[in-house]
Amino acid sequence: MRKKGLVERIVIGAPSENDFSYDKLPSNRKRLFSYMLKNKLWKLYKNHLLAALFFLPLIAWNILTLSYTNFVFGLSASEGIGHFVEHWFTVYVTAIPLWVLAFLGLAGALNVIKKLAWSDPIILKPDFFGGIKSSGKQAAVIGFLWGSAYALIRYATNWLGFYYRVFDDSNSIAFGLFVCVFVFALLVGYTSYALSMAVTYNVTLGQLFVGAFKLYLSDVFSATGVILLCLLPFAILVFTELAIAVLIVYLLLLGLLIGFLIIPPFLVCQGTFDRIINKKDYPNYYGRGLSYGAYERNDTPEIAKSIEDDVDTQETEDDFERVNDDEN
């Protein structure tokens, strides 16, 4: 098993010998998040790097267009409004296919996170690209819709900026920004549920979008709070105009944050799935990776042994079939 480096041992600490025994499994998903960081940090980071490759074109495009954005918004209001639609289309509409690619990376990354959260054995690359294969179509559609919605939000916020410079109407601007923030929050929450549902279950697109909407509404306040807190850097990208701040956020996302920021929203969604779906209809999925979950005590030694194998060791076990595989 890989030996931890000095810095990693200081920050995370050394895991105990019985980390993966039944008695040591976390009792809730807040503890599960800490548990994953403590015991699977390196695997999570490698998973992040794979996901970051799919985000690289999107981030590179946004960095390359920063100078164009600064030029347009550096003009006077009367001059800048003439470039407004052209800038919006060039920077945000043309980026929609890049969002689709990024969401394919999220599908692969979340499949790995799902298996790590469920204490399943993984082989990183096959499981990452297996996630893309199994839920890539749904993720691509979600990515297209998200990219389109994001472009519309940027249109609204940028237009409000020009409107304020022309009319100096702070009350209208405040109300408009409030609506944009509200819509952005709902879209982030709904998208998180849709993508998590696509990775967890094998469902049609109609079932996915209707089911994700109902599941999100069942936990809308707590889920939105947790999800927005974790995805705060994305909100900064929407509402900041400082180029240096945007550049720093992009670099942090690419180098460190993408693969880790998606873990808490995914765990929140899994908690909703347990309460609404799994406990009644899919008991084998209920509480997976937690001490009250589906595994019985007499199953634990074999599971623990397989998880402790190094990620480079080739596993021969088949992945768990996703729910409803035999129905579609």
Buried (B, 14 or more C-beta within 10 A) or exposed (E): EEEBEEEBEEEBEEBEEEBBBBEBBBEEBBEBBEBBBBBBBBBBEBBBBBBBBBBBBBBEEBBEBBEBBEEBBEEEBEEBBEBBEEBBEBBBBEBBBBBBBBBBBBBBBBBBBBBBBBBBBBBBBBBBBBBBEBBBBBBBBBBBBBBBBBBBBBBBBBBBBBBBBEEEEEEEBEEBBEEBBEBBBBBBBBBBBBBBBBBBBBBEEEBBBEBBEEBBEEBBEEBBEBBBEBBEBBBBBEEEEEBEEBEEBBEEBBEBBBBBBBBBBBBBBBBBBBBBBBEEEBEEBBBBBBBEBBBEEEEBEEBBEBBEBEBEEEBEEEBBEBBBEEEE
